Structure formats: structure tokens, C-alpha cells
Amino acid sequence: MADVAQLPARLRHVYWIGGGSGAGKSTIARRLADRYGWRLYATDDVMRDHVGRTTPEQAPFLHEFIAMDMDERWVNRSPHVMLETFHWFRGEGFGLIVEDLLRLPREPCVVEGFRLLPHLVKPLLAASDHAVWLLPTPDFRQAAIRNRAVPGEGFVWKTSDPAKAGRNVAERDRMFTSLLQEETERLRLRAIEVDTTMTEDELAERVTTAFRLQPHAAES
């Protein structure tokens, strides 16, 4: 890992989109990457790789989670315990994201995912307008999940009580979004509330404005 003091300068080309589950992070990041010709780094896509690069000493919550069965993960624990012990919410493996980014060519890159916790990203920012968090309202997240759900598919269906598992996950993610809101406010970082009245085009425009991007940057 590079000297921490050097990281903001070395990652100046990176734009960060964090936020709650189902907020549209992947969609907006992909649109920006396509529009401006940027590299896209989706933190969800590297989870499996990152699991293999950790040890129980480095990521104890992660390895405890791996050892659980599906009911222990999603049914038998309260949403509060799930929130407090979920490894990615604890920042485990975040250093691996930074390592990956430092290995990539130093060209514009948009990074997206719920693993981008505000207190971990802020020390890496050379400019505060290179990061934004999307905070979905419960209604928006519910609608987003409904739209992409396939009956009988998804991890909750691997439990003994998919309905309870789904409720637990929804409540856990609602609390996580609340924590993100509190943290972005405390750290004076940009956040955008995403509700059911906002279109994808409107959200993309809000993020573009937050990043202070020029409308024709793709052609410049």
C-alpha cells in the first residue's frame, strides 16, 4: 500500500459513487463511464476475488459470515446484529479496492458500490466533488428490488423462511442508508436522496452536477 499521504494525489483521477442498496449506483456509474469514456470499477464484481485475498485475522467478520449457513446469515439474527456484523459495512476489504485502483492505469475511472463508506473514502479525496452517495428512500429501494426480482431466485430463497429473510435484509439496508446519511452530513460530503419521483435521467444529471462535469467533456 502506498504512503497514505500520497493517496489523494495518486487517486485524483477517480470518481466515487457510494450509497445504499438499490439506489442506482451501478446504472449511473455505467452511464457516466459510457458518456465520458471512463474506466468502470464495480466493487460488487470483485467481492469474490477480495474474499480470496483476505485472512481471518485481516477480516474476522467476513470469515465468520462465510462459516454461517443461510439461516444464520439472514433469518436467525436481528437486522441490527446483521448491520453491526456485516463485513463490508465494517470496511473489511476496503484496502483491496484501493490496491486494485492503484494498479490500474492512471486515467479517469468511476468506482461504485455500497462498500464505499464515507469515512474511508474521504481521506482519499483530493477534491470533495469527486465523491457522491446515493441514498434510496425505502419506497424507491422496494420498487427497484421488485423490478429486478425473479420469483424463486436470489439468496433469500436459499433460506428456510424467504419472507422473513427479505424483511430482515430490507430493515438492515434501511438502517445502513440512515448511517450513510448521518456520516455524509457529519463529514460534509455530497449525498443525493433518490425517491420514486426521480427518473434515471434526472439522477444522472444530479450526479454529473455533483461531480462538476462539463456537458461535453466526452468530446473534449
For each residue, the residues with C-beta under 8 A, 3 or more apart:
1: 4 95 98 99
2: 6 7 10 102
3: 6 7
4: 1 7 123
5:
6: 2 3 9 10
7: 2 3 4 10 11 98 123 124
8: 11 12 123 124 125 126
9: 6 12 126
10: 2 6 7 102 106
11: 7 8 14 98 101 102 124 126
12: 8 9 126 127 130
13: 106 107 108 109
14: 11 101 109 110 111 124 130
15: 32 38 108 109 110 111 130 131 211
16: 110 111 112 116 121 125 130 131 132
17: 25 28 29 110 111 112 113 116 131 132 133 134 207
18: 25 112 113 114 115 116 117 118 121 131 132 133 134 180
19: 23 25 114 133 134 135 136 177 180 191 194
20: 23 114 134 135 136 141 173 176 177 180
21: 114 136 141 173 176
22: 136 140 141 144 145 173
23: 19 20 134 135 136 140 141 144 177 194
24: 27 28 134 136 144 194 200 203
25: 17 18 19 28 29 112 113 114 134
26: 29 30 42 44 112
27: 24 30 31 200
28: 17 24 25 31 32 112 134 200 203 204 207
29: 17 25 26 32 33 40 42 110 111 112
30: 26 27 33 34 40
31: 27 28 34 35 200 204
32: 15 28 29 35 36 38 110 204 207 208 211 213
33: 29 30 36 37 38 39 40 110
34: 30 31 37
35: 31 32 218
36: 32 33 108 213 217 218
37: 33 34 108 218
38: 15 32 33 107 108 109 110
39: 33 104 105 107 108 109 110
40: 29 30 33 109 110 112
41: 46 97 100 101 104 109 110 111 112
42: 26 29 45 46 112 113
43: 46 47 97 111 112 113 114 115 116
44: 26 47 113
45: 42
46: 41 42 43 49 50 96 97 100
47: 43 44 50 51 88 93
48: 51 52
49: 46 52 53
50: 46 47 53 54 93 96 97
51: 47 48 54 62 66 93
52: 48 49
53: 49 50 93 96
54: 50 51 58 59 62 63 92 93 96
55: 58 59 63
56: 59 60 63
57: 60
58: 54 55 92
59: 54 55 56 62 63 87 92 93
60: 56 57 63 64 92
61: 64 65 85 86 87 90 92
62: 51 54 59 65 66 87 88 92 93
63: 54 55 56 59 60 66 67
64: 60 61 67 68 85
65: 61 62 68 73 85 86 87
66: 51 62 63
67: 63 64
68: 64 65 72 73
69: 72 73
70: 73 74 75 155 158 159 165
71: 74 75 76 159 160 161
72: 68 69 75 76 77
73: 65 68 69 70 77 82 159
74: 70 71 77 82 155 156 159 165 168 169
75: 70 71 72 159 160 161 164 165 168
76: 71 72
77: 72 73 74 81 82 85 168
78: 81 82 168
79: 82 83 168 169 171 172 175
80: 83 84 172 175
81: 77 78 84 85
82: 73 74 77 78 79 85 86 168 169 172
83: 79 80 86 89 172 175 176 179
84: 80 81
85: 61 64 65 77 81 82 90
86: 61 65 82 83 89 90 172
87: 59 61 62 65 90 92 93
88: 47 62 91 92 93 114 115
89: 83 86 117 176
90: 61 85 86 87
91: 88 94 117 120
92: 54 58 59 60 61 62 87 88
93: 47 50 51 53 54 59 62 87 88 96 97 115
94: 91 97 98 115 117 120
95: 1 98 99
96: 46 50 53 54 93 99 100
97: 41 43 46 50 93 94 100 101 111 115 116
98: 1 7 11 94 95 101 102 124
99: 1 95 96 102 103
100: 41 46 96 97 103 104
101: 11 14 41 97 98 104 109 111
102: 2 10 11 98 99
103: 99 100
104: 39 41 100 101 107 109
105: 39
106: 10 13
107: 13 38 39 104
108: 13 15 36 37 38 39
109: 13 14 15 38 39 40 41 101 104
110: 14 15 16 17 29 32 33 38 39 40 41
111: 14 15 16 17 29 41 43 97 101 116
112: 16 17 18 25 26 28 29 40 41 42 43 116
113: 17 18 25 42 43 44 116
114: 18 19 20 21 25 43 88 176
115: 18 43 88 93 94 97
116: 16 17 18 43 97 111 112 113 120 121 131 133
117: 18 89 91 94 120 121 180 183
118: 18 121 122 131 133 180 183 184 187 189
119: 122 183 187
120: 91 94 116 117 123 124
121: 16 18 116 117 118 124 125 131 189
122: 118 119 125 128 131 187 189
123: 4 7 8 120
124: 7 8 11 14 98 120 121
125: 8 16 121 122 128 130 131
126: 8 9 11 12 130
127: 12 130
128: 122 125 131 188 189 190
129: 190 210 211 212
130: 12 14 15 16 125 126 127 211
131: 15 16 17 18 116 118 121 122 125 128 189 190
132: 16 17 18 189 190 191 192 207 210 211
133: 17 18 19 116 118 180 184 189 190 191 192
134: 17 18 19 20 23 24 25 28 191 192 194 203 207
135: 19 20 23 177 180 181 184 191 192 193 194
136: 19 20 21 22 23 24 140 141 144 177 193 194 195
137: 140 141 193 194 195 196
138: 141 142 170 174
139: 142 143 195 196
140: 22 23 136 137 143 144 194 195 196 198
141: 20 21 22 23 136 137 138 144 145 170 173 174 177
142: 138 139 145 146 170
143: 139 140 146 147 196
144: 22 23 24 136 140 141 147 148
145: 22 141 142 148 149
146: 142 143 149
147: 143 144
148: 144 145
149: 145 146 153 154
150: 153 154
151:
152: 157
153: 149 150 157
154: 149 150 157
155: 70 74 158 159 165
156: 74 159 162 165 166 169
157: 152 153 154 162
158: 70 155
159: 70 71 73 74 75 155 156 162 164 165
160: 71 75
161: 71 75 164 165
162: 156 157 159 165 166
163: 166 167
164: 75 159 161 167 168
165: 70 74 75 155 156 159 161 162 168 169
166: 156 162 163 169 170
167: 163 164 170 171
168: 74 75 77 78 79 82 164 165 171 172
169: 74 79 82 156 165 166 172 173
170: 138 141 142 166 167 173 174
171: 79 167 168 174 175
172: 79 80 82 83 86 168 169 175 176
173: 20 21 22 141 169 170 176 177
174: 138 141 170 171 177 178
175: 79 80 83 171 172 178 179
176: 20 21 83 89 114 172 173 179 180
177: 19 20 23 135 136 141 173 174 180 181
178: 174 175 181 182
179: 83 175 176 182 183
180: 18 19 20 117 118 133 135 176 177 183 184 191
181: 135 177 178 184 185 191
182: 178 179 185 186
183: 117 118 119 179 180 186 187 189
184: 118 133 135 180 181 187 188 189 190 191
185: 181 182 188 191
186: 182 183
187: 118 119 122 183 184
188: 128 184 185
189: 118 121 122 128 131 132 133 183 184
190: 128 129 131 132 133 184 210
191: 19 132 133 134 135 180 181 184 185
192: 132 133 134 135 203 206 207 210
193: 135 136 137
194: 19 23 24 134 135 136 137 140 198 203
195: 136 137 139 140 198
196: 137 139 140 143
197:
198: 140 194 195 202 203 206
199: 202 203
200: 24 27 28 31 203 204
201: 204 205
202: 198 199 205 206
203: 24 28 134 192 194 198 199 200 206 207
204: 28 31 32 200 201 207 208
205: 201 202 208 209
206: 192 198 202 203 209 210
207: 17 28 32 132 134 192 203 204 210 211
208: 32 204 205 211 213 215
209: 205 206 212 213
210: 129 132 190 192 206 207
211: 15 32 129 130 132 207 208
212: 129 209
213: 32 36 208 209 217
214: 217 220
215: 208
216: 219 220
217: 36 213 214 220
218: 35 36 37
219: 216
220: 214 216 217
